[in-house]
């Protein structure tokens, strides 16, 4: 009977599993051109992501501040647009069938 080190046996099993996994993955692409196209798409997407990450473009809030400073007539508030409509709720208002509408928290007095 031949004695074999358990570590050597484990390494052999691991090598077999690795090569079997490599054989299973091998041949995923039908041709080398398909693989090249996939890698080119991946690299271009990666580079595009880097360009977004390192962009020096201003944030949207700073753009709106700058626009409101240069064109204030575009940012004037219209009081008609600020009035609540008939279907809007006042802050803190909850509908309950027993409570009457006269006891609304938004109504004066």
Backbone torsions as a table, in degrees:
resi	resn	phi	psi	omega
1	UNK	NA	135.6	-176.4
2	UNK	-96.1	132.0	178.8
3	UNK	-91.2	132.5	-179.9
4	UNK	-126.6	136.6	178.9
5	UNK	-64.6	133.8	-179.7
6	UNK	-61.2	-32.6	179.2
7	UNK	-67.3	-39.1	178.4
8	UNK	-64.9	-39.1	178.6
9	UNK	-63.4	-41.6	-179.8
10	UNK	-66.1	-39.8	179.0
11	UNK	-64.5	-38.9	178.9
12	UNK	-63.7	-44.8	178.3
13	UNK	-60.7	-42.3	-179.1
14	UNK	-64.3	-41.2	179.0
15	UNK	-63.9	-40.0	178.4
16	UNK	-63.7	-43.9	-179.7
17	UNK	-62.8	-40.8	-178.5
18	UNK	-65.2	-45.0	-179.4
19	UNK	-68.6	-33.5	177.6
20	UNK	-67.5	-40.4	177.6
21	UNK	-65.0	-37.9	178.7
22	UNK	-65.8	-38.0	177.9
23	UNK	-66.5	-34.8	-179.4
24	UNK	-69.8	-36.3	-178.6
25	UNK	-78.4	-30.0	-177.8
26	UNK	-60.0	138.9	177.7
27	UNK	85.1	19.5	178.8
28	UNK	-68.0	-38.4	178.4
29	UNK	-94.3	142.9	-175.7
30	UNK	-74.0	-26.9	179.3
31	UNK	-147.6	165.7	177.7
32	UNK	-66.7	-31.7	178.3
33	UNK	-64.1	-38.5	178.3
34	UNK	-65.0	-40.7	177.3
35	UNK	-65.0	-43.8	178.6
36	UNK	-61.3	-41.2	179.4
37	UNK	-64.6	-41.1	179.3
38	UNK	-63.8	-43.8	178.6
39	UNK	-66.0	-39.1	178.2
40	UNK	-64.4	-40.8	177.3
41	UNK	-63.6	-41.6	-179.6
42	UNK	-63.5	-44.7	-178.2
43	UNK	-67.3	-39.3	178.9
44	UNK	-67.4	-37.3	176.5
45	UNK	-66.6	-38.9	178.1
46	UNK	-62.9	-45.7	179.9
47	UNK	-65.6	-36.6	177.4
48	UNK	-65.1	-41.4	176.8
49	UNK	-61.9	-39.3	177.0
50	UNK	-64.6	-38.4	180.0
51	UNK	-67.2	-34.2	175.4
52	UNK	-68.0	-39.2	-176.4
53	UNK	-67.9	-36.7	-176.7
54	UNK	-100.7	20.4	-178.4
55	UNK	-68.6	139.5	177.6
56	UNK	-99.9	17.9	180.0
57	UNK	-70.2	146.4	179.9
58	UNK	-71.3	156.8	179.3
59	UNK	-72.6	156.2	-179.0
60	UNK	-58.6	-36.7	-179.1
61	UNK	-66.0	-40.0	178.7
62	UNK	-68.5	-33.1	175.9
63	UNK	-64.5	-42.2	-179.8
64	UNK	-68.4	-36.6	176.3
65	UNK	-62.7	-43.2	-179.7
66	UNK	-65.4	-41.2	179.4
67	UNK	-67.0	-38.2	179.2
68	UNK	-69.2	-27.5	177.4
69	UNK	-76.0	-36.9	-177.3
70	UNK	-85.5	-32.6	-179.1
71	UNK	-127.8	73.8	-175.9
72	UNK	-68.2	-22.4	-179.2
73	UNK	-66.1	-23.6	178.6
74	UNK	-77.4	-17.6	-173.3
75	UNK	-111.3	17.0	177.4
76	UNK	-73.6	138.1	179.7
77	UNK	-79.9	134.7	175.4
78	UNK	-98.6	119.0	-177.1
79	UNK	-63.0	-26.2	179.2
80	UNK	-68.1	-29.7	178.8
81	UNK	-79.5	-14.9	-178.3
82	UNK	-91.3	-10.6	-177.8
83	UNK	-76.7	137.1	178.3
84	UNK	-71.0	144.2	179.4
85	UNK	-82.5	179.9	-176.8
86	UNK	-68.8	-23.8	-176.9
87	UNK	-101.1	7.2	-178.2
88	UNK	-91.1	149.1	178.2
89	UNK	-95.6	147.0	173.4
90	UNK	-80.9	155.2	178.4
91	UNK	-59.9	131.8	178.3
92	UNK	85.5	-3.2	-178.5
93	UNK	-83.4	131.2	173.5
94	UNK	-127.4	141.5	-179.4
95	UNK	-87.0	127.1	175.4
96	UNK	-138.2	129.5	-174.1
97	UNK	-63.6	-24.7	-177.7
98	UNK	-81.9	-34.6	-177.9
99	UNK	-76.6	133.4	-178.6
100	UNK	-78.2	161.2	179.4
101	UNK	-72.4	-20.7	-179.2
102	UNK	-68.3	-24.3	-178.5
103	UNK	-90.5	33.4	-179.1
104	UNK	-70.4	137.2	-178.1
105	UNK	-69.6	-21.5	-176.9
106	UNK	-85.8	-20.6	-176.5
107	UNK	-73.9	141.5	-179.5
108	UNK	-69.3	142.1	176.1
109	UNK	76.8	NA	NA
